[in-house]
Amino acid sequence: MKNFKNLFYILLFTTLAISQECYKGALSSQFCDRNGDMMADTPTDKKELVNPHTLVFGNVPSQSFIFDKDAKKALMEHIEKLTGKKVVFFPYQTNSAELEAMRSGMLHIAGMNTGSVPMAVNCAGFKLFAMTAHSDKTYGYTMKIITYPGSGINGIKDIKGQTILFTSSSSNSGHKAPVAIFKSRFNLEEGIDYKSKFSGSHSKSVTKIANKEYKVAAVASGFTSALVQNNKIPQNSIKVIYESKIFPTTGYGYSNKLKPSLAKKIEKAFFTFKFKDKNSTNLKPFNKFGESRFIPANYKKNWSIIREIDKINDISYDCH
């Protein structure tokens, strides 16, 4: 019996020691992952925790056209109500600027585009917890390769020798996914079999194709219909020659340095946020994709396909 107790305590202390081990994975050297979720843990030193009087909220640049301004205001007011903090919005012009702001402690809550989430997680301590979804909790978008009718581009094989219009280097659907798919499935190498140009946003890429300034572009689904609905481009001015499988949407999270009790209130604010029609109990879409709610996001599970794309593209999460 005594030996059994000794064995029990040895196993218990061994388990505790393992659970406290600082796993790094792809995380930057200043972070630890002790719970196995592949994200930076909250600092164990309370002196490193932050509890700001004003929370800075930033959204992914490409969503500026898509996200309803009234919904954004309503969301910020809801966060203020549940946290007791003032919330201000900062319009970052690039994904890299948004990421650096969180890394430096100037950004507390953020929406990161799908492709930049891994870099934000590993380099900036971004704690992903939510993503946008439709009222029935379905989520995701596809990557589309588009051209205009009569361009002579009818399939992926026709892009060889062409200049492809991408959005930004960190965008999943606007660059990383198509480059990986062209390479792994069609044996087409960027810079060898085709040239690359960057427009800066999905809406700009769609518009340039509709105006016949470029023949081929890679964009996220939803932008073409949104631009047509807003009379930005003519109906039937875009032709789709390829569509990918579904990817996770924009990821929402906060800095790992936020005080845990504050972080929990922020999560609650997102998951209880309801953008409704006036004098109605019906949920109202808060963006042009028809999404009307936030649902839990799992970086380890939901973003595994994005990490695989990065692997194909030989992308490392270099934090320097």
Secondary structure, 3 states (H helix, E strand, C coil): CHHHHHHHHHHHHHHHHHHCCCECCCCCCCCCECCCCCCCCCCCCHHHCECCCEEEEECCHHHCCCECHHHHHHHHHHHHHHHCCEEEECCCCCHHHHHHHHHCCCCCEEEECHHHHHHHHHHHCEEEEEEEECCCCCCCECEEEEECCCCCCCCHHHHCCCEEEECCCCCHHHHHHHHHHHHHHHCCCECCCEEEEECCCHHHHHHHHHCCCCCEEEEECCHHHHHHHCCCCCCCCCEEEEECCCECCCEEEEECCECHHHHHHHHHHHHHCCCECCCCCCECCCECCCCCEEEECCHHHHCHHHHHHHHHCCCCCCCC
